[in-house]
Amino acid sequence: MLNVLTSNTGRHFVVDSDSIQESNGVLRASFIMLFANKTFQISKDASGKTKKIASYEYPSEFFQNLNLIKTAKVSSQQEASLIETDLFNRIQSKQPLNKEIREYLREYYLVELDA
């Protein structure tokens, strides 16, 4: 079963609950991170006008049996939704993310970063 853990700093993780081990107040598990980072690049077109172009970065890394979070830093835990489960399985098997997943990440886990 997969769960979504949220840290008290606002980070979100999809975790394989069967892989969770706790030692000295630290959770170790197999997991992915939930995020959609939006960055902006400034460029000039042929006429010299400045354009701001947005690009997105999505999770692509599967972390297996690594330290995840201190137990005291977990603010919530809930069962993963179907789309979060699909995301976890795609990243674990190194498949590309589909449009529906990218839109979901932008809607619920968007972080705008300065260029």
PDB file as gemmi writes it, atoms N, CA and C in Angstrom:
CRYST1    1.000    1.000    1.000  90.00  90.00  90.00 P 1                      
ATOM      1  N   MET A   1       0.845  -1.185   0.000  1.00  0.00           N  
ATOM      2  CA  MET A   1       0.000   0.000   0.000  1.00  0.00           C  
ATOM      3  C   MET A   1       0.888   1.245   0.000  1.00  0.00           C  
ATOM      4  N   LEU A   2       0.418   2.275  -0.673  1.00  0.00           N  
ATOM      5  CA  LEU A   2       1.163   3.527  -0.763  1.00  0.00           C  
ATOM      6  C   LEU A   2       0.479   4.596   0.071  1.00  0.00           C  
ATOM      7  N   ASN A   3       1.287   5.412   0.732  1.00  0.00           N  
ATOM      8  CA  ASN A   3       0.798   6.529   1.533  1.00  0.00           C  
ATOM      9  C   ASN A   3       1.485   7.809   1.101  1.00  0.00           C  
ATOM     10  N   VAL A   4       0.813   8.924   1.341  1.00  0.00           N  
ATOM     11  CA  VAL A   4       1.422  10.235   1.136  1.00  0.00           C  
ATOM     12  C   VAL A   4       1.762  10.795   2.511  1.00  0.00           C  
ATOM     13  N   LEU A   5       3.042  11.078   2.711  1.00  0.00           N  
ATOM     14  CA  LEU A   5       3.499  11.723   3.946  1.00  0.00           C  
ATOM     15  C   LEU A   5       3.758  13.189   3.646  1.00  0.00           C  
ATOM     16  N   THR A   6       3.351  14.043   4.568  1.00  0.00           N  
ATOM     17  CA  THR A   6       3.631  15.470   4.457  1.00  0.00           C  
ATOM     18  C   THR A   6       4.482  15.866   5.652  1.00  0.00           C  
ATOM     19  N   SER A   7       5.554  16.606   5.360  1.00  0.00           N  
ATOM     20  CA  SER A   7       6.434  17.065   6.437  1.00  0.00           C  
ATOM     21  C   SER A   7       5.922  18.398   6.973  1.00  0.00           C  
ATOM     22  N   ASN A   8       6.414  18.774   8.139  1.00  0.00           N  
ATOM     23  CA  ASN A   8       5.999  20.062   8.701  1.00  0.00           C  
ATOM     24  C   ASN A   8       6.634  21.238   7.954  1.00  0.00           C  
ATOM     25  N   THR A   9       7.494  20.959   6.979  1.00  0.00           N  
ATOM     26  CA  THR A   9       8.036  22.021   6.120  1.00  0.00           C  
ATOM     27  C   THR A   9       7.285  22.109   4.798  1.00  0.00           C  
ATOM     28  N   GLY A  10       6.258  21.250   4.618  1.00  0.00           N  
ATOM     29  CA  GLY A  10       5.436  21.312   3.417  1.00  0.00           C  
ATOM     30  C   GLY A  10       5.874  20.423   2.274  1.00  0.00           C  
ATOM     31  N   ARG A  11       6.846  19.572   2.487  1.00  0.00           N  
ATOM     32  CA  ARG A  11       7.256  18.622   1.443  1.00  0.00           C  
ATOM     33  C   ARG A  11       6.336  17.410   1.477  1.00  0.00           C  
ATOM     34  N   HIS A  12       6.114  16.822   0.292  1.00  0.00           N  
ATOM     35  CA  HIS A  12       5.194  15.689   0.166  1.00  0.00           C  
ATOM     36  C   HIS A  12       5.922  14.513  -0.478  1.00  0.00           C  
ATOM     37  N   PHE A  13       5.641  13.313   0.022  1.00  0.00           N  
ATOM     38  CA  PHE A  13       6.287  12.096  -0.451  1.00  0.00           C  
ATOM     39  C   PHE A  13       5.247  11.002  -0.627  1.00  0.00           C  
ATOM     40  N   VAL A  14       5.365  10.213  -1.700  1.00  0.00           N  
ATOM     41  CA  VAL A  14       4.584   8.981  -1.828  1.00  0.00           C  
ATOM     42  C   VAL A  14       5.513   7.863  -1.385  1.00  0.00           C  
ATOM     43  N   VAL A  15       5.047   7.112  -0.381  1.00  0.00           N  
ATOM     44  CA  VAL A  15       5.897   6.123   0.285  1.00  0.00           C  
ATOM     45  C   VAL A  15       5.273   4.734   0.191  1.00  0.00           C  
ATOM     46  N   ASP A  16       6.110   3.749  -0.104  1.00  0.00           N  
ATOM     47  CA  ASP A  16       5.676   2.355  -0.054  1.00  0.00           C  
ATOM     48  C   ASP A  16       5.648   1.958   1.420  1.00  0.00           C  
ATOM     49  N   SER A  17       4.441   1.844   1.978  1.00  0.00           N  
ATOM     50  CA  SER A  17       4.320   1.604   3.420  1.00  0.00           C  
ATOM     51  C   SER A  17       4.883   0.242   3.826  1.00  0.00           C  
ATOM     52  N   ASP A  18       4.957  -0.703   2.882  1.00  0.00           N  
ATOM     53  CA  ASP A  18       5.545  -2.006   3.197  1.00  0.00           C  
ATOM     54  C   ASP A  18       7.059  -1.920   3.392  1.00  0.00           C  
ATOM     55  N   SER A  19       7.676  -0.860   2.904  1.00  0.00           N  
ATOM     56  CA  SER A  19       9.133  -0.725   2.999  1.00  0.00           C  
ATOM     57  C   SER A  19       9.580   0.123   4.186  1.00  0.00           C  
ATOM     58  N   ILE A  20       8.639   0.715   4.916  1.00  0.00           N  
ATOM     59  CA  ILE A  20       8.999   1.633   6.002  1.00  0.00           C  
ATOM     60  C   ILE A  20       9.642   0.894   7.168  1.00  0.00           C  
ATOM     61  N   GLN A  21      10.785   1.430   7.590  1.00  0.00           N  
ATOM     62  CA  GLN A  21      11.471   0.959   8.792  1.00  0.00           C  
ATOM     63  C   GLN A  21      11.790   2.198   9.617  1.00  0.00           C  
ATOM     64  N   GLU A  22      11.669   2.085  10.925  1.00  0.00           N  
ATOM     65  CA  GLU A  22      11.966   3.227  11.795  1.00  0.00           C  
ATOM     66  C   GLU A  22      13.111   2.855  12.715  1.00  0.00           C  
ATOM     67  N   SER A  23      14.093   3.740  12.789  1.00  0.00           N  
ATOM     68  CA  SER A  23      15.240   3.518  13.657  1.00  0.00           C  
ATOM     69  C   SER A  23      15.732   4.863  14.181  1.00  0.00           C  
ATOM     70  N   ASN A  24      15.843   4.968  15.472  1.00  0.00           N  
ATOM     71  CA  ASN A  24      16.331   6.188  16.126  1.00  0.00           C  
ATOM     72  C   ASN A  24      15.556   7.428  15.690  1.00  0.00           C  
ATOM     73  N   GLY A  25      14.239   7.280  15.530  1.00  0.00           N  
ATOM     74  CA  GLY A  25      13.407   8.424  15.188  1.00  0.00           C  
ATOM     75  C   GLY A  25      13.464   8.846  13.728  1.00  0.00           C  
ATOM     76  N   VAL A  26      14.029   7.998  12.860  1.00  0.00           N  
ATOM     77  CA  VAL A  26      14.126   8.305  11.434  1.00  0.00           C  
ATOM     78  C   VAL A  26      13.413   7.210  10.639  1.00  0.00           C  
ATOM     79  N   LEU A  27      12.573   7.634   9.687  1.00  0.00           N  
ATOM     80  CA  LEU A  27      11.912   6.680   8.803  1.00  0.00           C  
ATOM     81  C   LEU A  27      12.796   6.421   7.591  1.00  0.00           C  
ATOM     82  N   ARG A  28      12.923   5.159   7.246  1.00  0.00           N  
ATOM     83  CA  ARG A  28      13.669   4.724   6.060  1.00  0.00           C  
ATOM     84  C   ARG A  28      12.670   3.980   5.194  1.00  0.00           C  
ATOM     85  N   ALA A  29      12.652   4.285   3.884  1.00  0.00           N  
ATOM     86  CA  ALA A  29      11.643   3.678   3.023  1.00  0.00           C  
ATOM     87  C   ALA A  29      12.004   3.855   1.558  1.00  0.00           C  
ATOM     88  N   SER A  30      11.172   3.267   0.708  1.00  0.00           N  
ATOM     89  CA  SER A  30      11.220   3.517  -0.731  1.00  0.00           C  
ATOM     90  C   SER A  30      10.157   4.568  -1.025  1.00  0.00           C  
ATOM     91  N   PHE A  31      10.531   5.616  -1.787  1.00  0.00           N  
ATOM     92  CA  PHE A  31       9.614   6.748  -1.946  1.00  0.00           C  
ATOM     93  C   PHE A  31       9.938   7.571  -3.181  1.00  0.00           C  
ATOM     94  N   ILE A  32       8.988   8.451  -3.518  1.00  0.00           N  
ATOM     95  CA  ILE A  32       9.211   9.509  -4.495  1.00  0.00           C  
ATOM     96  C   ILE A  32       8.755  10.811  -3.860  1.00  0.00           C  
ATOM     97  N   MET A  33       9.192  11.925  -4.420  1.00  0.00           N  
ATOM     98  CA  MET A  33       8.744  13.235  -3.955  1.00  0.00           C  
ATOM     99  C   MET A  33       7.643  13.748  -4.872  1.00  0.00           C  
ATOM    100  N   LEU A  34       6.726  14.525  -4.300  1.00  0.00           N  
ATOM    101  CA  LEU A  34       5.657  15.150  -5.078  1.00  0.00           C  
ATOM    102  C   LEU A  34       5.963  16.632  -5.230  1.00  0.00           C  
ATOM    103  N   PHE A  35       6.117  17.082  -6.477  1.00  0.00           N  
ATOM    104  CA  PHE A  35       6.359  18.503  -6.730  1.00  0.00           C  
ATOM    105  C   PHE A  35       6.192  18.811  -8.199  1.00  0.00           C  
ATOM    106  N   ALA A  36       6.008  20.063  -8.494  1.00  0.00           N  
ATOM    107  CA  ALA A  36       6.076  20.600  -9.850  1.00  0.00           C  
ATOM    108  C   ALA A  36       6.766  21.953  -9.706  1.00  0.00           C  
ATOM    109  N   ASN A  37       8.024  22.010 -10.064  1.00  0.00           N  
ATOM    110  CA  ASN A  37       8.783  23.255  -9.964  1.00  0.00           C  
ATOM    111  C   ASN A  37       8.609  24.059 -11.248  1.00  0.00           C  
ATOM    112  N   LYS A  38       8.200  25.307 -11.083  1.00  0.00           N  
ATOM    113  CA  LYS A  38       8.024  26.199 -12.239  1.00  0.00           C  
ATOM    114  C   LYS A  38       9.136  27.241 -12.198  1.00  0.00           C  
ATOM    115  N   THR A  39       9.896  27.312 -13.285  1.00  0.00           N  
ATOM    116  CA  THR A  39      10.962  28.307 -13.388  1.00  0.00           C  
ATOM    117  C   THR A  39      10.704  29.176 -14.610  1.00  0.00           C  
ATOM    118  N   PHE A  40      11.281  30.355 -14.588  1.00  0.00           N  
ATOM    119  CA  PHE A  40      11.107  31.295 -15.689  1.00  0.00           C  
ATOM    120  C   PHE A  40      12.457  31.629 -16.295  1.00  0.00           C  
ATOM    121  N   GLN A  41      12.492  31.701 -17.613  1.00  0.00           N  
ATOM    122  CA  GLN A  41      13.684  32.143 -18.324  1.00  0.00           C  
ATOM    123  C   GLN A  41      13.323  33.413 -19.075  1.00  0.00           C  
ATOM    124  N   ILE A  42      14.217  34.381 -19.024  1.00  0.00           N  
ATOM    125  CA  ILE A  42      14.018  35.637 -19.730  1.00  0.00           C  
ATOM    126  C   ILE A  42      14.798  35.559 -21.039  1.00  0.00           C  
ATOM    127  N   SER A  43      14.129  35.864 -22.130  1.00  0.00           N  
ATOM    128  CA  SER A  43      14.813  35.886 -23.424  1.00  0.00           C  
ATOM    129  C   SER A  43      14.290  37.059 -24.239  1.00  0.00           C  
ATOM    130  N   LYS A  44      15.028  37.415 -25.275  1.00  0.00           N  
ATOM    131  CA  LYS A  44      14.624  38.502 -26.171  1.00  0.00           C  
ATOM    132  C   LYS A  44      14.339  37.923 -27.538  1.00  0.00           C  
ATOM    133  N   ASP A  45      13.249  38.397 -28.145  1.00  0.00           N  
ATOM    134  CA  ASP A  45      12.952  37.951 -29.504  1.00  0.00           C  
ATOM    135  C   ASP A  45      13.739  38.802 -30.498  1.00  0.00           C  
ATOM    136  N   ALA A  46      13.543  38.572 -31.776  1.00  0.00           N  
ATOM    137  CA  ALA A  46      14.295  39.250 -32.831  1.00  0.00           C  
ATOM    138  C   ALA A  46      14.106  40.765 -32.796  1.00  0.00           C  
ATOM    139  N   SER A  47      12.948  41.229 -32.321  1.00  0.00           N  
ATOM    140  CA  SER A  47      12.693  42.675 -32.269  1.00  0.00           C  
ATOM    141  C   SER A  47      13.237  43.314 -30.994  1.00  0.00           C  
ATOM    142  N   GLY A  48      13.810  42.507 -30.116  1.00  0.00           N  
ATOM    143  CA  GLY A  48      14.381  43.039 -28.881  1.00  0.00           C  
ATOM    144  C   GLY A  48      13.424  43.052 -27.703  1.00  0.00           C  
ATOM    145  N   LYS A  49      12.200  42.576 -27.893  1.00  0.00           N  
ATOM    146  CA  LYS A  49      11.232  42.530 -26.799  1.00  0.00           C  
ATOM    147  C   LYS A  49      11.593  41.392 -25.843  1.00  0.00           C  
ATOM    148  N   THR A  50      11.461  41.675 -24.563  1.00  0.00           N  
ATOM    149  CA  THR A  50      11.762  40.677 -23.546  1.00  0.00           C  
ATOM    150  C   THR A  50      10.561  39.752 -23.353  1.00  0.00           C  
ATOM    151  N   LYS A  51      10.849  38.465 -23.297  1.00  0.00           N  
ATOM    152  CA  LYS A  51       9.826  37.452 -23.068  1.00  0.00           C  
ATOM    153  C   LYS A  51      10.180  36.666 -21.814  1.00  0.00           C  
ATOM    154  N   LYS A  52       9.145  36.266 -21.080  1.00  0.00           N  
ATOM    155  CA  LYS A  52       9.320  35.420 -19.913  1.00  0.00           C  
ATOM    156  C   LYS A  52       8.729  34.056 -20.264  1.00  0.00           C  
ATOM    157  N   ILE A  53       9.573  33.033 -20.308  1.00  0.00           N  
ATOM    158  CA  ILE A  53       9.144  31.697 -20.706  1.00  0.00           C  
ATOM    159  C   ILE A  53       9.184  30.777 -19.485  1.00  0.00           C  
ATOM    160  N   ALA A  54       8.046  30.117 -19.223  1.00  0.00           N  
ATOM    161  CA  ALA A  54       7.953  29.201 -18.089  1.00  0.00           C  
ATOM    162  C   ALA A  54       8.335  27.788 -18.504  1.00  0.00           C  
ATOM    163  N   SER A  55       8.997  27.093 -17.599  1.00  0.00           N  
ATOM    164  CA  SER A  55       9.264  25.665 -17.799  1.00  0.00           C  
ATOM    165  C   SER A  55       9.001  24.947 -16.477  1.00  0.00           C  
ATOM    166  N   TYR A  56       8.703  23.664 -16.560  1.00  0.00           N  
ATOM    167  CA  TYR A  56       8.346  22.883 -15.384  1.00  0.00           C  
ATOM    168  C   TYR A  56       9.301  21.709 -15.206  1.00  0.00           C  
ATOM    169  N   GLU A  57       9.531  21.376 -13.950  1.00  0.00           N  
ATOM    170  CA  GLU A  57      10.316  20.193 -13.596  1.00  0.00           C  
ATOM    171  C   GLU A  57       9.431  19.314 -12.724  1.00  0.00           C  
ATOM    172  N   TYR A  58       9.432  18.007 -13.028  1.00  0.00           N  
ATOM    173  CA  TYR A  58       8.590  17.052 -12.306  1.00  0.00           C  
ATOM    174  C   TYR A  58       9.466  15.969 -11.681  1.00  0.00           C  
ATOM    175  N   PRO A  59       8.915  15.237 -10.713  1.00  0.00           N  
ATOM    176  CA  PRO A  59       9.726  14.170 -10.108  1.00  0.00           C  
ATOM    177  C   PRO A  59      10.072  13.099 -11.132  1.00  0.00           C  
ATOM    178  N   SER A  60      11.277  12.568 -11.008  1.00  0.00           N  
ATOM    179  CA  SER A  60      11.705  11.498 -11.910  1.00  0.00           C  
ATOM    180  C   SER A  60      12.556  10.461 -11.184  1.00  0.00           C  
ATOM    181  N   GLU A  61      12.857  10.707  -9.934  1.00  0.00           N  
ATOM    182  CA  GLU A  61      13.774   9.837  -9.203  1.00  0.00           C  
ATOM    183  C   GLU A  61      13.027   8.976  -8.188  1.00  0.00           C  
ATOM    184  N   PHE A  62      13.336   7.697  -8.219  1.00  0.00           N  
ATOM    185  CA  PHE A  62      12.804   6.737  -7.255  1.00  0.00           C  
ATOM    186  C   PHE A  62      13.889   6.473  -6.218  1.00  0.00           C  
ATOM    187  N   PHE A  63      13.560   6.686  -4.951  1.00  0.00           N  
ATOM    188  CA  PHE A  63      14.512   6.487  -3.862  1.00  0.00           C  
ATOM    189  C   PHE A  63      14.173   5.164  -3.180  1.00  0.00           C  
ATOM    190  N   GLN A  64      15.132   4.241  -3.170  1.00  0.00           N  
ATOM    191  CA  GLN A  64      14.883   2.919  -2.609  1.00  0.00           C  
ATOM    192  C   GLN A  64      15.657   2.729  -1.320  1.00  0.00           C  
ATOM    193  N   ASN A  65      14.909   2.440  -0.256  1.00  0.00           N  
ATOM    194  CA  ASN A  65      15.478   2.167   1.068  1.00  0.00           C  
ATOM    195  C   ASN A  65      16.448   3.252   1.529  1.00  0.00           C  
ATOM    196  N   LEU A  66      16.001   4.492   1.467  1.00  0.00           N  
ATOM    197  CA  LEU A  66      16.814   5.616   1.934  1.00  0.00           C  
ATOM    198  C   LEU A  66      16.128   6.296   3.110  1.00  0.00           C  
ATOM    199  N   ASN A  67      16.927   7.032   3.892  1.00  0.00           N  
ATOM    200  CA  ASN A  67      16.341   7.817   4.971  1.00  0.00           C  
ATOM    201  C   ASN A  67      15.387   8.828   4.368  1.00  0.00           C  
ATOM    202  N   LEU A  68      14.190   8.894   4.922  1.00  0.00           N  
ATOM    203  CA  LEU A  68      13.135   9.733   4.366  1.00  0.00           C  
ATOM    204  C   LEU A  68      12.913  10.981   5.205  1.00  0.00           C  
ATOM    205  N   ILE A  69      12.601  10.792   6.497  1.00  0.00           N  
ATOM    206  CA  ILE A  69      12.206  11.912   7.334  1.00  0.00           C  
ATOM    207  C   ILE A  69      12.271  11.487   8.794  1.00  0.00           C  
ATOM    208  N   LYS A  70      12.502  12.449   9.661  1.00  0.00           N  
ATOM    209  CA  LYS A  70      12.421  12.167  11.090  1.00  0.00           C  
ATOM    210  C   LYS A  70      10.953  12.019  11.461  1.00  0.00           C  
ATOM    211  N   THR A  71      10.656  11.068  12.306  1.00  0.00           N  
ATOM    212  CA  THR A  71       9.263  10.821  12.669  1.00  0.00           C  
ATOM    213  C   THR A  71       8.608  12.061  13.270  1.00  0.00           C  
ATOM    214  N   ALA A  72       9.357  12.860  13.987  1.00  0.00           N  
ATOM    215  CA  ALA A  72       8.814  14.075  14.611  1.00  0.00           C  
ATOM    216  C   ALA A  72       8.459  15.138  13.573  1.00  0.00           C  
ATOM    217  N   LYS A  73       8.971  15.022  12.358  1.00  0.00           N  
ATOM    218  CA  LYS A  73       8.722  16.020  11.316  1.00  0.00           C  
ATOM    219  C   LYS A  73       7.543  15.659  10.405  1.00  0.00           C  
ATOM    220  N   VAL A  74       6.901  14.513  10.628  1.00  0.00           N  
ATOM    221  CA  VAL A  74       5.740  14.111   9.827  1.00  0.00           C  
ATOM    222  C   VAL A  74       4.519  14.847  10.366  1.00  0.00           C  
ATOM    223  N   SER A  75       3.888  15.659   9.516  1.00  0.00           N  
ATOM    224  CA  SER A  75       2.710  16.403   9.976  1.00  0.00           C  
ATOM    225  C   SER A  75       1.411  15.702   9.610  1.00  0.00           C  
ATOM    226  N   SER A  76       1.417  14.890   8.526  1.00  0.00           N  
ATOM    227  CA  SER A  76       0.221  14.129   8.181  1.00  0.00           C  
ATOM    228  C   SER A  76       0.585  12.923   7.334  1.00  0.00           C  
ATOM    229  N   GLN A  77      -0.343  11.972   7.329  1.00  0.00           N  
ATOM    230  CA  GLN A  77      -0.167  10.755   6.534  1.00  0.00           C  
ATOM    231  C   GLN A  77      -1.547  10.323   6.070  1.00  0.00           C  
ATOM    232  N   GLN A  78      -1.642  10.003   4.773  1.00  0.00           N  
ATOM    233  CA  GLN A  78      -2.916   9.539   4.234  1.00  0.00           C  
ATOM    234  C   GLN A  78      -2.649   8.542   3.121  1.00  0.00           C  
ATOM    235  N   GLU A  79      -3.678   7.793   2.758  1.00  0.00           N  
ATOM    236  CA  GLU A  79      -3.535   6.827   1.675  1.00  0.00           C  
ATOM    237  C   GLU A  79      -3.364   7.575   0.353  1.00  0.00           C  
ATOM    238  N   ALA A  80      -2.492   7.071  -0.505  1.00  0.00           N  
ATOM    239  CA  ALA A  80      -2.245   7.693  -1.811  1.00  0.00           C  
ATOM    240  C   ALA A  80      -3.473   7.527  -2.702  1.00  0.00           C  
ATOM    241  N   SER A  81      -3.752   8.557  -3.490  1.00  0.00           N  
ATOM    242  CA  SER A  81      -4.857   8.500  -4.451  1.00  0.00           C  
ATOM    243  C   SER A  81      -4.444   7.622  -5.636  1.00  0.00           C  
ATOM    244  N   LEU A  82      -5.383   7.351  -6.520  1.00  0.00           N  
ATOM    245  CA  LEU A  82      -5.078   6.542  -7.703  1.00  0.00           C  
ATOM    246  C   LEU A  82      -4.032   7.207  -8.587  1.00  0.00           C  
ATOM    247  N   ILE A  83      -4.133   8.519  -8.755  1.00  0.00           N  
ATOM    248  CA  ILE A  83      -3.170   9.220  -9.613  1.00  0.00           C  
ATOM    249  C   ILE A  83      -1.784   9.260  -8.953  1.00  0.00           C  
ATOM    250  N   GLU A  84      -1.728   9.385  -7.627  1.00  0.00           N  
ATOM    251  CA  GLU A  84      -0.436   9.353  -6.925  1.00  0.00           C  
ATOM    252  C   GLU A  84       0.185   7.957  -6.995  1.00  0.00           C  
ATOM    253  N   THR A  85      -0.663   6.934  -6.953  1.00  0.00           N  
ATOM    254  CA  THR A  85      -0.188   5.556  -7.100  1.00  0.00           C  
ATOM    255  C   THR A  85       0.353   5.334  -8.506  1.00  0.00           C  
ATOM    256  N   ASP A  86      -0.358   5.838  -9.507  1.00  0.00           N  
ATOM    257  CA  ASP A  86       0.112   5.734 -10.891  1.00  0.00           C  
ATOM    258  C   ASP A  86       1.453   6.447 -11.060  1.00  0.00           C  
ATOM    259  N   LEU A  87       1.582   7.630 -10.484  1.00  0.00           N  
ATOM    260  CA  LEU A  87       2.838   8.386 -10.535  1.00  0.00           C  
ATOM    261  C   LEU A  87       3.981   7.586  -9.924  1.00  0.00           C  
ATOM    262  N   PHE A  88       3.758   7.038  -8.737  1.00  0.00           N  
ATOM    263  CA  PHE A  88       4.777   6.233  -8.051  1.00  0.00           C  
ATOM    264  C   PHE A  88       5.214   5.067  -8.944  1.00  0.00           C  
ATOM    265  N   ASN A  89       4.229   4.342  -9.487  1.00  0.00           N  
ATOM    266  CA  ASN A  89       4.547   3.172 -10.313  1.00  0.00           C  
ATOM    267  C   ASN A  89       5.288   3.555 -11.593  1.00  0.00           C  
ATOM    268  N   ARG A  90       4.913   4.675 -12.196  1.00  0.00           N  
ATOM    269  CA  ARG A  90       5.601   5.123 -13.414  1.00  0.00           C  
ATOM    270  C   ARG A  90       7.057   5.484 -13.120  1.00  0.00           C  
ATOM    271  N   ILE A  91       7.294   6.213 -12.043  1.00  0.00           N  
ATOM    272  CA  ILE A  91       8.668   6.603 -11.717  1.00  0.00           C  
ATOM    273  C   ILE A  91       9.485   5.377 -11.327  1.00  0.00           C  
ATOM    274  N   GLN A  92       8.884   4.490 -10.554  1.00  0.00           N  
ATOM    275  CA  GLN A  92       9.593   3.282 -10.143  1.00  0.00           C  
ATOM    276  C   GLN A  92      10.006   2.444 -11.357  1.00  0.00           C  
ATOM    277  N   SER A  93       9.149   2.387 -12.375  1.00  0.00           N  
ATOM    278  CA  SER A  93       9.456   1.579 -13.560  1.00  0.00           C  
ATOM    279  C   SER A  93      10.064   2.408 -14.700  1.00  0.00           C  
ATOM    280  N   LYS A  94      10.432   3.655 -14.395  1.00  0.00           N  
ATOM    281  CA  LYS A  94      11.115   4.546 -15.347  1.00  0.00           C  
ATOM    282  C   LYS A  94      10.303   4.825 -16.607  1.00  0.00           C  
ATOM    283  N   GLN A  95       8.992   4.972 -16.428  1.00  0.00           N  
ATOM    284  CA  GLN A  95       8.111   5.335 -17.532  1.00  0.00           C  
ATOM    285  C   GLN A  95       7.867   6.839 -17.503  1.00  0.00           C  
ATOM    286  N   PRO A  96       7.601   7.450 -18.636  1.00  0.00           N  
ATOM    287  CA  PRO A  96       7.340   8.901 -18.658  1.00  0.00           C  
ATOM    288  C   PRO A  96       6.001   9.242 -17.990  1.00  0.00           C  
ATOM    289  N   LEU A  97       5.927  10.455 -17.476  1.00  0.00           N  
ATOM    290  CA  LEU A  97       4.686  10.928 -16.869  1.00  0.00           C  
ATOM    291  C   LEU A  97       3.730  11.364 -17.970  1.00  0.00           C  
ATOM    292  N   ASN A  98       2.459  11.059 -17.789  1.00  0.00           N  
ATOM    293  CA  ASN A  98       1.480  11.470 -18.792  1.00  0.00           C  
ATOM    294  C   ASN A  98       0.954  12.874 -18.485  1.00  0.00           C  
ATOM    295  N   LYS A  99       0.169  13.411 -19.392  1.00  0.00           N  
ATOM    296  CA  LYS A  99      -0.356  14.774 -19.265  1.00  0.00           C  
ATOM    297  C   LYS A  99      -1.202  14.931 -18.005  1.00  0.00           C  
ATOM    298  N   GLU A 100      -2.035  13.936 -17.705  1.00  0.00           N  
ATOM    299  CA  GLU A 100      -2.907  13.994 -16.526  1.00  0.00           C  
ATOM    300  C   GLU A 100      -2.094  14.126 -15.234  1.00  0.00           C  
ATOM    301  N   ILE A 101      -1.022  13.385 -15.124  1.00  0.00           N  
ATOM    302  CA  ILE A 101      -0.175  13.447 -13.925  1.00  0.00           C  
ATOM    303  C   ILE A 101       0.521  14.796 -13.831  1.00  0.00           C  
ATOM    304  N   ARG A 102       1.049  15.288 -14.949  1.00  0.00           N  
ATOM    305  CA  ARG A 102       1.726  16.600 -14.921  1.00  0.00           C  
ATOM    306  C   ARG A 102       0.751  17.702 -14.507  1.00  0.00           C  
ATOM    307  N   GLU A 103      -0.470  17.663 -15.034  1.00  0.00           N  
ATOM    308  CA  GLU A 103      -1.482  18.657 -14.651  1.00  0.00           C  
ATOM    309  C   GLU A 103      -1.836  18.544 -13.174  1.00  0.00           C  
ATOM    310  N   TYR A 104      -1.946  17.326 -12.671  1.00  0.00           N  
ATOM    311  CA  TYR A 104      -2.238  17.094 -11.252  1.00  0.00           C  
ATOM    312  C   TYR A 104      -1.130  17.684 -10.374  1.00  0.00           C  
ATOM    313  N   LEU A 105       0.113  17.425 -10.730  1.00  0.00           N  
ATOM    314  CA  LEU A 105       1.240  17.955  -9.954  1.00  0.00           C  
ATOM    315  C   LEU A 105       1.249  19.478  -9.974  1.00  0.00           C  
ATOM    316  N   ARG A 106       0.965  20.080 -11.128  1.00  0.00           N  
ATOM    317  CA  ARG A 106       0.934  21.552 -11.204  1.00  0.00           C  
ATOM    318  C   ARG A 106      -0.207  22.117 -10.357  1.00  0.00           C  
ATOM    319  N   GLU A 107      -1.325  21.415 -10.329  1.00  0.00           N  
ATOM    320  CA  GLU A 107      -2.478  21.917  -9.569  1.00  0.00           C  
ATOM    321  C   GLU A 107      -2.281  21.824  -8.063  1.00  0.00           C  
ATOM    322  N   TYR A 108      -1.683  20.743  -7.579  1.00  0.00           N  
ATOM    323  CA  TYR A 108      -1.615  20.512  -6.136  1.00  0.00           C  
ATOM    324  C   TYR A 108      -0.229  20.693  -5.504  1.00  0.00           C  
ATOM    325  N   TYR A 109       0.838  20.639  -6.294  1.00  0.00           N  
ATOM    326  CA  TYR A 109       2.183  20.668  -5.721  1.00  0.00           C  
ATOM    327  C   TYR A 109       3.110  21.669  -6.401  1.00  0.00           C  
ATOM    328  N   LEU A 110       2.558  22.728  -6.963  1.00  0.00           N  
ATOM    329  CA  LEU A 110       3.331  23.721  -7.697  1.00  0.00           C  
ATOM    330  C   LEU A 110       4.177  24.582  -6.766  1.00  0.00           C  
ATOM    331  N   VAL A 111       5.438  24.749  -7.141  1.00  0.00           N  
ATOM    332  CA  VAL A 111       6.354  25.656  -6.455  1.00  0.00           C  
ATOM    333  C   VAL A 111       6.981  26.536  -7.528  1.00  0.00           C  
ATOM    334  N   GLU A 112       6.801  27.849  -7.422  1.00  0.00           N  
ATOM    335  CA  GLU A 112       7.421  28.765  -8.379  1.00  0.00           C  
ATOM    336  C   GLU A 112       8.794  29.179  -7.871  1.00  0.00           C  
ATOM    337  N   LEU A 113       9.801  28.954  -8.694  1.00  0.00           N  
ATOM    338  CA  LEU A 113      11.181  29.269  -8.344  1.00  0.00           C  
ATOM    339  C   LEU A 113      11.633  30.496  -9.123  1.00  0.00           C  
ATOM    340  N   ASP A 114      12.475  31.304  -8.507  1.00  0.00           N  
ATOM    341  CA  ASP A 114      13.040  32.462  -9.201  1.00  0.00           C  
ATOM    342  C   ASP A 114      14.041  31.995 -10.230  1.00  0.00           C  
ATOM    343  N   ALA A 115      14.117  32.743 -11.312  1.00  0.00           N  
ATOM    344  CA  ALA A 115      15.052  32.401 -12.396  1.00  0.00           C  
ATOM    345  C   ALA A 115      16.475  32.668 -11.975  1.00  0.00           C  
TER     346      ALA A 115                                                      
END                                                                             
